[in-house]
Amino acid sequence: MEKTTTMDKKEITHLQLPEWHKLAGATGWSGTFRIDEPGYAEITLLARSDSHWSLPDKESVLLTLEVDGEYNQTVVLFYGEEPFAYTRLLGRLEVVEHQLQLSFSEDSSPLAKCAWIKGVKIAVIPEDTSLGLIYRHAPVLYGRNLQDPFESRYTDTPLLLIYRMEDASSGKLLEYHTIYSHEDAGTPAPLLMSKWGRLTDIEWTYRVLLDKTGEVVKAEYQAPHHETKEFAGLTALGGHPVLQSATDNGMVTDVPVSSYRFLLPPVYHWKPEVEPRERAMDEYPFTYQLMAWELLRQEAWERPCNPDTIKFTDPRHYLYVQTSAQHEAAVAERRTSIDIKVKRRGEKRWYSSSFNDCRANGQRAAYDGPYPCFATTVKMPEGCSLEELEEVRVVLLPGGADEILVKGLKLFYLTELFTPGEAVELEGSVNLTVQVPERTIWKADAAYVL
């Protein structure tokens, strides 16, 4: 719904170096900053590196970040030679002058040898603000080490932390979701596009229930096998709960076992009743680039693209769709799914998001998750554009609710750079029933916004 508000942030340092400062070998960079009131410090580094997420064995540079002589966290530089702003949370800091140290880590990808920084910005979020409450419980996440001691440097790396917030009888519920560049296990890539409309992995990671005074009543995390477990772990960096990336599909434990960690700031306030989680990706387009670059290394792309097969192809050949399906809560356990059908001008055929209710690897090629708002994709012929679209229909697939309301629609393709292009958006709705399971939700001659 919205990026995290900046009203409660106070910028205290914004240093622009006269030239790009190289970090390599034993050559690092250090500086100082002072905090005038206790709070949560956030750092933004303008950096580039000789790595790139699409290149095998040269995926990223790892920067080691120290505060006051102690290890704080690792920053994964994945965007290559192009300057990119990497924002991280340093944790809660006291009123004092602090020493900051950045250095190149020899645990970077084997063929990556150096990085450069040009800017350092420090902001503080005071403890007693509404944003301070959200930052306070953001989890420290230790990097994955299942197949390699520093696995997050080249696969399934954490990109964003988003959150949802709701009032509870005892006070307030905060839930944090992590967006990873991909998931090595779980849903295969072709099904990811149909079921989730993306190649990234988005998982709820940590949930905390607060009383009316802000004290923790209960804290939970999403453990392996999608189990919900009570948090009983440590805290670090000024009180942040510590979690360990523990599986190759985004699950965590509360026992750290790896030697590197991240602390991502909660950058997006997600409201599940009005939008899918993928709207956070739309706000941060680099997430689409990272998912494409990772799959460029890891997955064989179907060439040329055949829209009649479920095989994974270039992400730019898919039409990205966001919508919602509302139904009675009593049938939520029946996993209701819909198909999106798309027709191009001058053609009689229709293209289907679910490949006409295809089943693969024991899974349905359609969204059946817990949230009303969701994303999917429709595999299209190469070189398609929004201007060629003539009609979009929605279809209630069998096995779920007997009646649903499909509301809202957003359509877009990725650009040549793998970022979201211009979108068609509308707020219209249609009702689908078992008796009338298919209806048109959009036609090209209807009003829409480009």
N, C-alpha and C positions, 0 to 999 in steps of 0.2 A: 504493500500500500504506500509506503513511504520510506525514504532513506532515514536513518537515525538522525534526529534533530541535532543541529549544531549549536542551538541556543545556550546549552549548558556547558559548552566547551570554551575554554579560555586558552588562546594561543599564547605561549610564553617565549618560544624561540622559533625563528624562521631564518635559518642560515643558508645563504646561497654562496657556494664556493666559487672563487674566481675562475676556476677551470675544473674539469673532471679529475677527481682524485682517484688514482689507481690503487686497488687492493689486490695484492698478490704476494705469495710467499709470506715473509715476515713483515711486509709493509702493510700497516693498517691505518686507521684514522681514529682520533680521539677528540673529544670536546666536552664542554661542561654546560649545564643548565641548572637553573634554580627554580624551585617551587615555593610559592608564597603561602600556600595553604594545602593541607593534606588532601590527596585525591588520587584519581586514576590517570596515570600518564600515558599518552598515546603518541607514538612516533610515526612519522611518514618520511620514508627515504626515497629520494629521486635517484634511481640507480639503473645501471645497465650492466651487461656481462657478455662474455664471449661464448655463452651457451645459448641454447634455444630448445624449447620443450618438444619440438618435432624431431630433434636430432638424436639418434641412438648414441649412448655413452657421452653425450654432450648436452644432456637435458637441462641442467641447472647448475648454478653456483650456490653453494651454501655459505651464507655470511653468519659468523658468530657474533652475537650481540651481548656485551657485558655492561652492567650498570654497577658502579662503585666497586669495580674489581671482581665481581661475581658473575658467573654465567647467568644470563637472563633467558635467552632463547636463540633459536636458529631461524634465519630468514631465507626462504627458498626463492632465488632469483630465476624466474622461468621465462621471462619475456624477451630475452636475448639482447641484441645490440640496441634495440629501440628503448629510449628512456621510459621508465614506468614508475609510478608512485606506489610503493609498498607500505601499507599502513598496518602497524601492529600495536598491541597494548602492552606496555611495560609492567603493568600491575600497579598496586597502591604504593605511593611514595610519600615520605614525610617532608616537612618543610626544612630544606637544607639544599646546599649546592651538590649536584650529583655529577659524577664522572661517567661519560659514555665512551665505549670502545667498540669499534667495528673491525673485524678481521676476516680474511679469506680462510675458509676451512679446507683442509686437505681431504676432507670427506666429500667434497664436491664430486660431480660426475667426472669420470676419469679423464676425458678430453677437455674439460673446462679448466682454465688456468687463471682467470682473473676477472675482476669486476671493477666498476667505477661508480663513485657517488658524486652528485652535484649539489644536492640539497638535503637539509635535515630540518624537519619541522617537529616541534614538540607542543602538544596541547594537554591541558589538564581538565578533567571532569571532576568537580568538587563532590565530595561524598554525600552531601545533604541535598543533592538535586535528584530529580526523577531519572535523569540519564545515569547518574551515579549509581542508583539502585540496579539498573540494568547491567552496567559494566561490572558491578561488584561480584556478580555470580557467573560471569562468563568463564568457561572452563579452560584451564591449561590442558593442552592435548599433546601427549608424547607421540612422536612420530613412529610409524610402523617399522617393524624389524622382523617380519616373518621369514622372508627369503634373503634379505640383505640387511646389514646393520642400519643402513640409511635409505630404506625403501621409498620413503616419501619424496626423495630427491628426483625420482624418475617415474613414479606411478601413483595414482590415487592420492594426490597431494591435496591437503585442505586449502580451499580458495577463499571461502567466505563463511562468516557466522551470522545467521539471522535469528530472529526470536519472535515468539508470539507471547502475548500477555492477556490474561483475562482475570476478572474479579472472581474470587472464591468466597465461600461462606466465612472462612477464617481470615481472609485477607486478600492475597494476590498469588496467582500462579504465573511463573515465568518458565518458558520452555525454549531451549536453544537447539537450532538445527545447523548442521555443518554441511556445506556444499563441497564435495570432493571433485577432482578433475575427471574421475571415472570410477568404476568398480571392477576389479579384476575377477570377482566371482559373483554369484547371484544371477541376475538376469542377463542373458547374452545380448550383445550389441544390437542385432536386428530387432529383438523384442523390446529393448529399451526405447527405441524410437517410437514404437506403437503404444507401449504401455505408459511411458512417461514423457515422451516428446523431447528427449534429450539423451545424452551419453554420460552426463555427470551423474554422480550419486548424491542424493540429498537425504540425510538421515537425522531424525531427532536424536540428540546426543545426551542432553542433560536437562532435567526438569526439577524445579524447586518450588515448594509451596511455602509462602511466607504468611505470618500472622499480621495483625493490623499494626504492629509496631515495627515490622520489617524483619523480625527474627525468623530463622528457618524452622519450619514445622516438620517438613519431610523433603528429602532430596533423592532423586532417582536417576538412573542412566539406562541406556539401551545396550544390554549385554549381548554376547554372541547368541545366535539363534533367535534374535529379536525378543529376547526376554527382558522384562523390566525388573531391575534390581535396585535395592536401596543402596544409596551411596554411603560407604563407610571408609572412604579413603582419606588421603592427606590434602592439605592446601599448600599453596605456594604463591610467591610473588605478591604477598600482601593479603592473603585470604582466599585466593581463587581455588576452586575445587580442581583436583588433579585427576586426569583420565588418561588411559593408554589406548591408542589405536590398536585393536587386537585381532581384527579379521580383515579379509580382503573384500568385504562388502560393507564397510563402514561401522561395524559394531565396536564397542569399547569395553574396557574393564576399569576398575578403580585402583589397580596396582601397576605403577609404572615399571617397565622393564627395559626400555630403550634409553639411549643416552642423549637424545635431542628432543626438543619440545617447541611448541608454538603457543602463542596467546593471541588469537584473532579478536579484534573488536566486534561487537554486535552492530553491524552496519545497516541492517534493514529490519524494519518492523513489519512483520508479515501478519495479515489478517485473513485467516483461512476461510471465513464466511464470504469474502468478496473477491478473492483472487487466488490463483495457484502460486505455489512457491517459486515457480519459474519466473515470476515477475521480478524477483530479486536478480535473476540472471539477466533479464532485459535491462535492468538498471546498471548492471556491471557487465558490459558486453564481452570483456576479456574471458569470461567463463566459457562462452561458446567457442572462443578460439582455443583455449586450453583443451577442451574436450575433443575438438577436431584434431589438434596437433598430436595428442596422445594416441588417438585411434589411428592416425597416419603411421605411427610407429608400430602399433600393436595388432592391428586388424587388417586383413586383406579386404580392400574395397572392390566391390563389383564394378568392372569396367568392360564395356559401357554399361550404363545404368539401365536395368530392365525393371520398369515399375510393376510388373506382374509377379516378380519374385520377392520373397521376404529378405533376401540377402542384403547385407549392409553395403551401402554405396556412399559416395561423397555426400557429406551432410548438407551441401548446398543444393542438392537435388530433391530435398524434402520441403514440403509446405508445412510450416509450424503452426499449430492450432492450439488456442487456449479457449476454454469454455467452462460451463458448469452443468451438473446434473443434480437437481434437487428432488428428493423423494422422502417418503415417510420414514422417520427414524426406526420404526418397528421392523423395516425390511433391510436395514443397513447390513446385516450379516449375510444377506443373499448376494452380495457382490454384483451390483448392477453395473453393466457396461453399455457403452454406446459406440456406434461406428460413425465416422465422419466420411461422407462421400463427396467427391469434388468432380465437377465437370468443366472442361475447357471449351472455349468458343470454337465452333466449327467441328467438334467431335461429338459422337454419339455415346461414347463409352464413359464410364465413371471410374474414378480412382478411389480406393478404400484405405482408410487408416488401419483397419484390422485385417486387410487382405481378405475381406468377406468372411470375417469371423474365423480366421485361421488359428489352429492350435500348433504349437511347436515346443518341443522339450517339455511337454506336459503343462504348458502355460498358454493362456489365451492372449492373443495379440491385441489386447485392448486394455485400457485403464480399468482397474477394479480396486483401487485404493480407498482409504478411509475418508478422504476429503471431498467436499462437493465440487470444488474448483480444481481443474486439472489441465494438463497439456498432453498433446499427442502430435503425431506427424502423419502426413500422407506422402508416400513415395511417388514422385512425379517423374515425367521424362526430363532429360537434361535440357537446361536452358530455359525453363519456364519462368514466367513473371506473373505478378498480381494482375496486370492488365489483361492477361489471357483467361482469367477465371470468369466463368459464366454463372455458376450456381454451386451452392453448398447445401447438402442435406444431412440430417442427423437421423440415425436409426437406433431404436431400442433393441438391443440384442437379447435373445431368450435366456431365461434362467435367473433373472433378477427381479426387480420391482415390476409391478403390473402397470405402473403409471409414473412418469417423471416429467419434470419441467426442465428443459434445456434453455439456459439463459446466458446471453452474452457471447461474443465471438471476437477473437483476435487472430488475424492471419498475417504471416510474413515469411519471407525467404531469408536465408543468410546471404550476405554480400560475398564478393570475391575474397574478402579478408576474413570470412567466417564470423562476421558480426551481424546482428539483426538489422535487416533493412527496413524500409518504410512498411507500415502496417495498415491493414484494413481493420477497423474496430467498429462494433455496434453493440447496442444494449438490448436488442430485440430478444424475444423468447418464443418457444413453441412447446406445446404439450404433446408428449408421446404416450401411447397406451399400447397394450397388447393387441387391441383391435385395430389401431392406426399407429403402427410402429415407426413409420417413416414420414418425415415432413421436411420441407425446405425452410432453412433458417436465414439464407442470404441469396440474393440475386444481384448480378452486376448492375442492373438498372435501378436498384434500390439505393437509398441515400447511405453513403459511407464516407469515412474520413481517410484520406491518404496523407 
